[in-house]
Each structure stands twice: as structure tokens, then as C-alpha cells.
Amino acid sequence: MAFETPRFRWQFLGPRFWGLWLLLAVAWIVIQLPYKWLLMFGRGLGRLVMRFGKRRAHIARTNLRLCFPEMSEAERQALMKANFEAMGIGVFEVAISWWWPKWRVYRLFSVEGLEHMEAIKGEGALILCMHFSTLDIGAGYLGSLFSIDAMYRKHKNPLFDWIQQRGRKRHSLTGDTIERKDVKGVIRALRKKHHVWYAPDQDYGPKQSVFAPFFDVPAATVTGTSRLARIGRARVIPCIQTRLSNGRGYVLKFSPALENFPTDDEVADATRINQLIEKEVRLQPEQYMWLHRRFKTRPPGVARRY
């Protein structure tokens, strides 16, 4: 079921949380700097993670090798560097979304395809998003435009969970958060004609998944997109955010709602969703979350990738 934003608890002031408070205070101070400075710092952070985060670098390198076999090793290395820089910027964008004045965040955005949202007015909808490095700042701006219920993973640290939920919900018009495993809560929201933020482009294991090609590689793909659309009687409308070059801000783009979706074939539906995601990723591959083990789950008898 949907849950309320957790309230501040006095125990958050205890010694257990002093280190996190200090880190948050430093982050708040740094995030007040000019936007282009933050982009520069983000790129630097990304390069540091690439250099010292050997495991994540291995995952990204493996993903890029599987998905872009036509590239030379030098081209993939350059793409990986750009990707880590983008992910580093994404860390600063989270803080921008949480702590900047709203007007300062929103002036960075332009919007395309609003007519597609108008076309589904009065209907429940899955807002199909993807794990680009701009996910948090894009979701924040999206919530300022429409009432969006967001699927949410609770953080183990209660103080960080409180900070995170406050940061995310500050942009929301009237939307709520739904724990990501609460399928019934999502269906209830859709049947109430709500719009639900949903990102199905990660490997959540073999349960409730089918193997569908992603960049011509079999990938465990959740069937939730078609099942939720069917049971929730909802439309599926893609939403993509893009970070523009040279500090020019962001574009949030809505595409038309999927037609003839879902069908009775879950594999065909999953393949269609993966093809849609792949198309968008190819337009901005440096901004996609290649640090995730997208091909962790393998078909029986197929060797592990990582």
C-alpha cells in the first residue's frame, strides 16, 4: 500500500547519525555553487569512481562490450569514461533536486510532447521511465507537472530514507509513493486513474521475468509492464529525460501512449519494451546506467557475464 513520508525522529540526532549529518551538511553547502561548477565536479567524481571502483568499471565495460560489439575498444573506453562522468553528475543532480529552490531547478528544463499527456487525461497510466543518470532530477520535474505516484525502494538507513523521501516528494503535486513490491498498491492507483512512475529496465531476477533481447543479448525482463497495464486498465506512455551539452539544462520528453499494448504474449510485450528502451539508449548511451548488472540473470546453461 502507499505510505506516508516518514516523520523526523529525535533519535536522528543521536551519535549513530552524526557522520551522515556531517556528510549531508557538506553536500548542502557544495550544492549551492553555480550549476556549471557542479557539472565540473560531477565529471571529476565520475572519473575518480571509474579509476578506483574496479568492480563497477568491470560491470560497465562488460555491458558496453555486449551491447556495442561494433565499436572498437578505444571507442568503448571513451564511452565508458563519458558514462562515469554522467553518473558523477547524476549524484550532484540528486542534491540539486532535493535542495535547490524549485524555481532554480525548473528553469533548467524544457518539455516536449505534452500533447501526449493531454491525450490520456482521465485515464490511468504507467509513465514508462528509464534508468538514465538524470533519473532523479527528471522525476522531480515530472512531479511538478503532473500528479505522479512513484514506485519506491525504502533505504535501510532511516535518516537517509527520511531525507530521500522529503527530497523526492517536495516536487510532487499530490502524488504518493508506493513500495516497489506492492503490486496491489500499483493496481489500485492505476484503477483510480492515477499516473504511476515505473522503470522496468533492470534485472530483478528470474521471478516474474522472461528472457527478451536487449541489444541482441537475452535479458531477464520483468513482465510487470504488460501485467500492470492489463490488470490496472492503464495506458503506457514513455517519458525520457536528457541532459543537454554545455550546461544548457534538460529536456523532458513524452512520447505517444503505446498502441495495441498489452497483448496476450508476454515475451512479445517484453521485447517491445526492450526495443523502445534500446532506441532511447542509443540516442544518449553515455547517460544510461551501464553500472547496473543488466545481464546478471542468464538462461539455463549460459555462462555468467560478470
Helices and strands as residue ranges (DSSP letters): E 2-3, G 10-13, G 15-17, H 18-30, H 35-52, H 54-67, H 73-99, H 102-106, E 109-112, H 114-119, E 125-128, H 135-145, E 148-152, H 158-169, E 177-179, H 183-191, E 195-198, E 209-214, E 217-222, H 224-231, E 235-243, G 245-247, E 250-254, H 266-283, G 285-287
